[in-house]
C-alpha cells in the first residue's frame, strides 16, 4: 500500500465527507483512551436524513466481547467484524510503526484496511454513545451499484489477502481471512451486482466464483461461511458451483418474477 504521508498528531481519526460528529466526539474518545490505556477507541452512530444533532436510529458498531485487551480470540472477532473505521480513533504510533495505510483510487478501501489494521492494536475500548451522525440520502454514491464499484470491492479483497500474506497472518488467521475474502470478493459482490446492475453479465458472475475458488477452493466448508452466510445465499452459491449458466438463468427469472409481484 502507498504511504500517504501521515506525519503529525498522536491520534488519527476519519469522518466521511457527508457525515458529522457531536461537538464532544473527540474529547470523549480521547478521555476513554486516557482512562483505559487503549490504542483504539470507538463509538456507536446515529442514522439521520437531515442535518441535525438530534439522535436518530442508533446503530451499535462493535460489541463488548471485542473490547479490552486484544487476545487472539478478540483479534479474530475484530477481523471478522471490524465495524466502521470512521467511528474510531487510532493511535498514530501503531499506524506509523506498522506502515498501515489505505488502498488508493478505489471504493470500499476500508474493506481492506479495517480488518488488517485491527490485527495490530492491543487494546480496544468503546464509548457507548452515538457520537457519529451517518447521513442517509437518496443521491449517495455508496448506494449506486456499478460493475466498476463491484470490481473495486474485489480489488479490496485481493489487497486484503495479499497484505495478510505478506505480513505473515495467512497461517495464523487463515479461516478468518478465507471467510472475509469470500464474503467481500464473492458473496456481497455477487448479490449486489445482480440486484443493482441493470444488465448483469454472466461472464462477470462466473469470474466471481472462479476468483474465489482460485484462492480458496473449499470456501463453502469454512465454519464462518456456514455461520454468517444466509441459507438462501448458500443455496444459490451451491447452485452456481454446479453450473454458472443454470444459476444465472434461474436467478434472473426469479428477479423478473419478484418485479412482477412488486
C-alpha contacts under 8 A as a table, 3 or more apart, distances in Angstrom:
res1	aa1	res2	aa2	distance
1	X	100	X	7.80
1	X	101	X	6.21
1	X	102	X	6.60
1	X	103	X	5.81
1	X	104	X	7.95
2	X	101	X	6.85
2	X	102	X	7.55
2	X	103	X	7.18
2	X	104	X	7.59
3	X	6	X	7.86
3	X	99	X	7.55
3	X	101	X	6.46
4	X	101	X	7.08
6	X	96	X	7.88
9	X	12	X	6.99
9	X	92	X	6.89
10	X	91	X	6.26
10	X	92	X	5.23
10	X	93	X	7.13
11	X	89	X	6.38
11	X	90	X	5.48
11	X	91	X	4.69
11	X	92	X	4.86
12	X	89	X	5.54
12	X	90	X	5.05
12	X	91	X	6.38
12	X	92	X	5.77
13	X	86	X	6.84
13	X	88	X	6.36
13	X	89	X	4.61
13	X	90	X	6.38
14	X	85	X	7.15
14	X	86	X	4.85
14	X	87	X	7.63
14	X	88	X	7.61
14	X	89	X	7.61
15	X	19	X	6.61
15	X	20	X	6.88
15	X	21	X	7.97
15	X	86	X	5.30
15	X	87	X	7.87
16	X	19	X	5.40
16	X	20	X	7.66
16	X	86	X	6.95
17	X	20	X	7.91
18	X	134	X	7.73
18	X	135	X	6.26
19	X	132	X	7.74
19	X	133	X	5.82
19	X	134	X	5.25
19	X	135	X	5.41
20	X	132	X	6.27
20	X	133	X	5.34
20	X	134	X	7.13
21	X	25	X	6.08
21	X	131	X	5.83
21	X	132	X	4.42
21	X	133	X	5.64
22	X	25	X	5.12
22	X	53	X	6.98
22	X	131	X	5.28
22	X	132	X	6.34
22	X	133	X	7.66
23	X	26	X	7.86
24	X	27	X	5.08
24	X	28	X	6.02
24	X	131	X	7.95
25	X	28	X	5.53
25	X	29	X	6.36
25	X	131	X	5.68
25	X	132	X	7.43
26	X	29	X	5.14
26	X	30	X	5.91
27	X	30	X	5.29
27	X	31	X	6.12
28	X	31	X	5.15
28	X	32	X	6.27
28	X	127	X	7.37
29	X	32	X	5.14
29	X	33	X	6.36
29	X	41	X	6.10
29	X	42	X	6.93
29	X	43	X	7.77
29	X	89	X	7.31
29	X	126	X	7.89
29	X	127	X	6.62
30	X	33	X	4.98
30	X	34	X	6.22
30	X	41	X	7.84
31	X	34	X	5.05
31	X	35	X	6.08
32	X	35	X	5.15
32	X	36	X	6.14
32	X	38	X	7.63
32	X	41	X	7.25
32	X	125	X	7.29
32	X	126	X	7.64
32	X	127	X	7.07
33	X	36	X	5.37
33	X	37	X	5.36
33	X	38	X	4.80
33	X	39	X	6.69
33	X	40	X	7.44
33	X	41	X	6.49
33	X	125	X	7.42
34	X	37	X	5.54
34	X	38	X	7.28
36	X	125	X	7.66
37	X	123	X	7.34
38	X	41	X	6.64
38	X	68	X	7.93
38	X	122	X	7.37
38	X	123	X	4.68
38	X	124	X	5.56
38	X	125	X	6.20
39	X	90	X	6.20
39	X	91	X	5.04
39	X	94	X	7.93
39	X	121	X	6.35
39	X	122	X	6.63
39	X	123	X	5.71
39	X	124	X	6.54
40	X	88	X	6.87
40	X	89	X	5.91
40	X	90	X	4.94
40	X	91	X	6.35
40	X	121	X	6.65
40	X	122	X	7.89
40	X	123	X	6.28
40	X	124	X	4.79
40	X	125	X	6.50
41	X	88	X	5.37
41	X	89	X	5.46
41	X	90	X	6.92
41	X	124	X	5.65
41	X	125	X	4.86
41	X	126	X	5.48
41	X	127	X	7.48
42	X	62	X	7.98
42	X	87	X	5.40
42	X	88	X	4.04
42	X	89	X	6.49
42	X	124	X	7.80
42	X	125	X	6.47
42	X	126	X	4.74
42	X	127	X	6.22
43	X	60	X	7.84
43	X	61	X	6.85
43	X	62	X	7.88
43	X	87	X	5.76
43	X	88	X	6.68
43	X	126	X	5.33
43	X	127	X	4.83
43	X	128	X	5.74
43	X	129	X	5.96
43	X	130	X	6.32
43	X	131	X	6.55
43	X	132	X	7.58
44	X	58	X	7.14
44	X	59	X	5.99
44	X	60	X	4.94
44	X	61	X	5.13
44	X	62	X	7.62
44	X	87	X	6.91
44	X	127	X	7.48
44	X	128	X	6.30
44	X	129	X	5.54
44	X	130	X	4.30
44	X	131	X	6.40
44	X	132	X	6.75
45	X	58	X	5.80
45	X	59	X	5.43
45	X	60	X	6.80
45	X	61	X	7.09
45	X	87	X	7.42
45	X	129	X	7.45
45	X	130	X	4.13
45	X	131	X	5.86
45	X	132	X	4.62
45	X	133	X	5.75
45	X	134	X	6.68
46	X	55	X	5.83
46	X	56	X	5.30
46	X	57	X	5.41
46	X	58	X	4.56
46	X	59	X	6.14
46	X	130	X	5.49
46	X	131	X	7.40
46	X	132	X	6.20
46	X	133	X	4.94
46	X	134	X	5.95
47	X	55	X	7.70
47	X	56	X	5.37
47	X	57	X	5.18
47	X	58	X	6.49
47	X	59	X	7.48
47	X	133	X	6.15
47	X	134	X	5.05
47	X	135	X	6.26
47	X	136	X	6.85
48	X	51	X	7.44
48	X	52	X	7.60
48	X	55	X	7.58
48	X	56	X	5.56
48	X	57	X	7.35
48	X	133	X	6.63
48	X	134	X	6.14
48	X	135	X	5.19
48	X	136	X	6.11
49	X	135	X	5.62
49	X	136	X	5.11
49	X	137	X	6.11
50	X	135	X	6.91
50	X	136	X	7.95
51	X	135	X	7.77
53	X	133	X	7.75
55	X	58	X	7.29
55	X	130	X	7.41
55	X	133	X	8.00
58	X	130	X	6.35
59	X	130	X	7.58
60	X	63	X	7.37
60	X	130	X	7.99
61	X	83	X	5.54
61	X	84	X	6.94
61	X	87	X	7.82
62	X	66	X	6.99
62	X	81	X	7.82
62	X	82	X	7.30
62	X	83	X	5.97
62	X	126	X	7.94
63	X	66	X	5.62
63	X	67	X	7.26
64	X	67	X	5.38
65	X	74	X	7.23
66	X	70	X	7.64
66	X	74	X	5.31
66	X	75	X	7.69
66	X	77	X	6.25
66	X	78	X	6.21
66	X	124	X	7.42
67	X	70	X	7.04
67	X	74	X	7.44
67	X	123	X	7.10
67	X	124	X	4.93
67	X	125	X	5.25
67	X	126	X	7.17
68	X	123	X	5.38
68	X	124	X	5.35
68	X	125	X	5.96
69	X	122	X	5.98
69	X	123	X	4.45
69	X	124	X	6.68
70	X	73	X	7.64
70	X	74	X	5.28
70	X	75	X	5.77
70	X	121	X	7.38
70	X	122	X	5.19
70	X	123	X	5.35
70	X	124	X	6.88
71	X	74	X	5.17
71	X	75	X	6.08
72	X	75	X	4.94
72	X	76	X	6.16
73	X	76	X	5.12
73	X	77	X	6.46
74	X	77	X	4.94
74	X	78	X	6.16
75	X	78	X	5.10
75	X	79	X	5.99
75	X	118	X	6.92
75	X	119	X	5.90
76	X	79	X	5.09
76	X	80	X	6.14
76	X	173	X	7.35
76	X	176	X	6.83
77	X	80	X	5.18
77	X	81	X	6.13
77	X	82	X	7.60
78	X	81	X	5.08
78	X	82	X	4.50
78	X	83	X	7.83
78	X	115	X	6.95
78	X	118	X	6.36
78	X	119	X	7.94
79	X	82	X	5.46
79	X	114	X	7.73
79	X	115	X	4.47
79	X	116	X	7.04
79	X	118	X	6.22
79	X	119	X	6.97
79	X	176	X	7.16
80	X	115	X	7.02
80	X	176	X	6.29
80	X	180	X	6.63
81	X	115	X	7.59
82	X	85	X	7.83
82	X	114	X	6.04
82	X	115	X	5.75
82	X	118	X	6.97
83	X	114	X	7.63
84	X	87	X	5.78
84	X	88	X	7.64
84	X	110	X	7.92
84	X	114	X	7.47
85	X	88	X	5.69
85	X	110	X	6.89
85	X	114	X	6.19
86	X	89	X	7.94
87	X	132	X	6.69
90	X	94	X	7.76
90	X	95	X	7.63
91	X	94	X	5.71
91	X	95	X	6.92
92	X	95	X	5.18
92	X	96	X	6.12
93	X	96	X	5.05
93	X	97	X	5.86
94	X	97	X	5.37
94	X	98	X	6.11
94	X	120	X	7.04
94	X	121	X	6.95
95	X	98	X	5.53
95	X	99	X	5.92
95	X	100	X	5.00
95	X	101	X	7.55
95	X	117	X	7.91
96	X	99	X	5.19
96	X	100	X	6.58
97	X	100	X	7.99
98	X	120	X	7.69
100	X	113	X	7.94
100	X	117	X	6.81
101	X	113	X	6.97
102	X	109	X	6.13
102	X	110	X	7.10
102	X	112	X	7.68
102	X	113	X	5.78
103	X	106	X	6.96
103	X	109	X	5.59
103	X	112	X	7.66
103	X	113	X	7.63
103	X	156	X	7.58
103	X	159	X	7.90
104	X	109	X	7.32
106	X	109	X	6.12
106	X	149	X	7.84
106	X	152	X	5.46
106	X	156	X	7.93
107	X	149	X	6.34
107	X	152	X	5.66
107	X	153	X	6.91
108	X	111	X	5.37
108	X	112	X	7.60
108	X	152	X	6.76
108	X	153	X	5.80
108	X	156	X	6.71
109	X	112	X	5.67
109	X	113	X	6.42
109	X	153	X	7.86
109	X	156	X	6.05
110	X	113	X	4.71
110	X	114	X	5.24
111	X	114	X	5.87
111	X	115	X	7.08
111	X	153	X	7.54
111	X	156	X	6.18
111	X	157	X	7.25
111	X	160	X	7.97
111	X	184	X	7.73
112	X	115	X	6.30
112	X	116	X	6.50
112	X	156	X	5.16
112	X	157	X	6.24
112	X	159	X	6.52
112	X	160	X	4.82
113	X	116	X	5.28
113	X	117	X	5.76
113	X	160	X	7.40
114	X	117	X	5.43
114	X	118	X	6.27
115	X	118	X	5.32
115	X	119	X	7.06
116	X	119	X	5.76
116	X	120	X	7.72
116	X	160	X	6.94
116	X	163	X	7.75
116	X	164	X	7.08
117	X	120	X	5.72
117	X	121	X	7.32
118	X	121	X	5.80
121	X	124	X	7.36
130	X	133	X	7.50
136	X	140	X	7.34
137	X	140	X	5.76
139	X	143	X	7.93
140	X	143	X	5.91
140	X	144	X	7.26
141	X	144	X	5.28
142	X	145	X	7.66
144	X	196	X	7.42
145	X	149	X	6.53
145	X	150	X	7.32
145	X	192	X	7.14
145	X	193	X	6.79
145	X	196	X	5.23
145	X	197	X	6.13
146	X	149	X	5.28
146	X	150	X	6.33
146	X	193	X	7.22
146	X	196	X	7.25
146	X	197	X	5.89
147	X	150	X	4.93
147	X	151	X	6.15
147	X	193	X	6.92
147	X	197	X	7.16
148	X	151	X	5.09
148	X	152	X	6.32
149	X	152	X	4.87
149	X	153	X	6.47
150	X	153	X	5.21
150	X	154	X	6.41
150	X	189	X	5.82
150	X	193	X	6.79
151	X	154	X	4.88
151	X	155	X	6.06
152	X	155	X	4.89
152	X	156	X	6.15
153	X	156	X	4.94
153	X	157	X	6.28
153	X	184	X	6.48
153	X	185	X	6.40
153	X	189	X	7.16
154	X	157	X	5.11
154	X	158	X	6.23
154	X	184	X	6.70
154	X	185	X	4.52
154	X	186	X	7.71
154	X	189	X	7.57
155	X	158	X	4.97
155	X	159	X	6.10
155	X	185	X	7.84
156	X	159	X	5.09
156	X	160	X	6.11
156	X	184	X	7.96
157	X	160	X	5.03
157	X	161	X	6.25
157	X	180	X	7.72
157	X	181	X	5.32
157	X	184	X	5.87
157	X	185	X	5.56
158	X	161	X	5.16
158	X	162	X	6.18
158	X	181	X	7.43
158	X	185	X	7.70
159	X	162	X	4.99
159	X	163	X	5.91
160	X	163	X	5.24
160	X	164	X	6.07
160	X	181	X	7.59
161	X	164	X	5.25
161	X	165	X	6.10
161	X	170	X	7.91
161	X	177	X	6.95
161	X	181	X	6.93
162	X	165	X	5.05
162	X	166	X	6.03
163	X	166	X	5.11
163	X	167	X	5.96
164	X	167	X	5.17
164	X	168	X	6.15
164	X	169	X	4.99
164	X	170	X	5.66
164	X	177	X	7.91
165	X	168	X	5.34
165	X	169	X	5.89
165	X	170	X	5.02
166	X	169	X	7.76
168	X	171	X	7.10
168	X	172	X	7.97
169	X	172	X	5.46
169	X	173	X	5.76
169	X	174	X	7.43
170	X	173	X	5.55
170	X	174	X	4.97
170	X	177	X	7.00
171	X	174	X	5.16
173	X	176	X	5.43
173	X	177	X	6.08
174	X	177	X	5.09
174	X	178	X	5.89
175	X	178	X	5.11
175	X	179	X	6.27
175	X	222	X	6.74
175	X	223	X	7.87
175	X	224	X	7.71
176	X	179	X	5.29
176	X	180	X	6.14
176	X	224	X	7.49
177	X	180	X	5.15
177	X	181	X	5.96
178	X	181	X	5.29
178	X	182	X	6.13
178	X	216	X	6.69
178	X	219	X	6.77
178	X	222	X	7.61
179	X	182	X	4.99
179	X	183	X	5.93
179	X	219	X	7.11
179	X	222	X	6.79
179	X	224	X	6.21
179	X	225	X	5.96
180	X	183	X	5.05
180	X	184	X	6.06
181	X	184	X	5.33
181	X	185	X	5.65
181	X	186	X	7.67
181	X	212	X	7.70
182	X	185	X	5.44
182	X	186	X	5.27
182	X	187	X	6.38
182	X	212	X	6.21
182	X	219	X	6.91
183	X	186	X	5.68
183	X	187	X	4.82
183	X	188	X	5.83
183	X	225	X	7.94
184	X	187	X	6.35
184	X	188	X	5.62
184	X	189	X	6.46
185	X	188	X	7.08
185	X	189	X	6.06
185	X	208	X	6.88
185	X	212	X	6.96
186	X	189	X	5.32
186	X	190	X	5.55
186	X	208	X	5.46
186	X	209	X	6.62
186	X	212	X	6.56
187	X	190	X	5.30
187	X	191	X	6.52
187	X	233	X	7.72
188	X	191	X	5.73
188	X	192	X	6.04
189	X	192	X	5.29
189	X	193	X	5.76
190	X	193	X	5.29
190	X	194	X	6.24
190	X	205	X	6.61
190	X	208	X	7.07
191	X	194	X	5.11
191	X	195	X	6.01
192	X	195	X	5.22
192	X	196	X	5.58
192	X	197	X	7.92
193	X	196	X	5.24
193	X	197	X	5.48
193	X	200	X	6.93
194	X	197	X	6.01
194	X	200	X	5.91
195	X	198	X	7.95
197	X	200	X	5.67
200	X	204	X	7.71
201	X	204	X	5.45
201	X	205	X	6.63
202	X	205	X	4.98
202	X	206	X	6.14
202	X	244	X	7.53
202	X	245	X	7.29
202	X	248	X	6.42
203	X	206	X	5.12
203	X	207	X	6.17
204	X	207	X	4.90
204	X	208	X	6.43
205	X	208	X	5.35
205	X	209	X	6.82
205	X	244	X	7.55
205	X	248	X	7.75
206	X	209	X	5.34
206	X	210	X	6.21
206	X	244	X	6.05
207	X	210	X	5.11
207	X	211	X	5.89
208	X	211	X	5.28
208	X	212	X	6.30
209	X	212	X	5.32
209	X	213	X	6.21
209	X	240	X	7.91
209	X	241	X	7.51
210	X	213	X	5.15
210	X	214	X	5.99
211	X	214	X	5.14
211	X	215	X	6.77
212	X	215	X	5.49
212	X	216	X	5.92
212	X	217	X	7.20
212	X	219	X	7.73
213	X	216	X	4.84
213	X	217	X	4.11
213	X	218	X	7.13
213	X	219	X	7.20
214	X	217	X	6.13
216	X	219	X	5.29
218	X	221	X	5.71
218	X	222	X	7.34
219	X	222	X	5.47
219	X	225	X	7.41
220	X	225	X	6.23
220	X	226	X	7.14
221	X	225	X	7.10
221	X	226	X	7.01
222	X	225	X	5.19
222	X	226	X	6.42
223	X	226	X	5.15
223	X	227	X	6.17
224	X	227	X	4.87
224	X	228	X	5.74
224	X	229	X	7.77
225	X	228	X	5.46
225	X	229	X	5.34
226	X	229	X	5.94
226	X	230	X	7.96
227	X	230	X	7.85
229	X	233	X	6.57
229	X	234	X	6.53
230	X	233	X	5.31
230	X	234	X	6.23
231	X	234	X	5.03
231	X	235	X	6.12
232	X	235	X	5.00
232	X	236	X	6.35
233	X	236	X	5.19
233	X	237	X	6.17
234	X	237	X	5.08
234	X	238	X	6.02
235	X	238	X	5.17
235	X	239	X	6.28
236	X	239	X	5.01
236	X	240	X	6.27
236	X	247	X	6.92
237	X	240	X	4.94
237	X	241	X	6.21
238	X	241	X	5.13
238	X	242	X	6.70
239	X	242	X	5.37
239	X	243	X	6.41
239	X	244	X	7.79
239	X	246	X	7.53
239	X	247	X	5.72
240	X	243	X	4.94
240	X	244	X	4.77
240	X	245	X	7.69
240	X	246	X	7.14
240	X	247	X	4.95
240	X	248	X	7.62
241	X	244	X	6.78
243	X	246	X	5.31
243	X	247	X	6.22
244	X	247	X	5.29
244	X	248	X	6.03
245	X	248	X	5.11
245	X	249	X	6.12
246	X	249	X	5.38
246	X	250	X	5.98
247	X	250	X	5.16
247	X	251	X	5.95
248	X	251	X	5.30
248	X	252	X	6.10
249	X	252	X	5.18
249	X	253	X	6.11
250	X	253	X	5.24
250	X	254	X	6.23
251	X	254	X	5.04
251	X	255	X	6.18
252	X	255	X	4.99
252	X	256	X	6.28
253	X	256	X	5.05
253	X	257	X	6.31
254	X	257	X	5.06
254	X	258	X	6.12
255	X	258	X	5.03
255	X	259	X	6.27
256	X	259	X	5.24
256	X	260	X	6.35
257	X	260	X	5.08
257	X	261	X	6.27
258	X	261	X	5.20
258	X	262	X	6.15
259	X	262	X	5.01
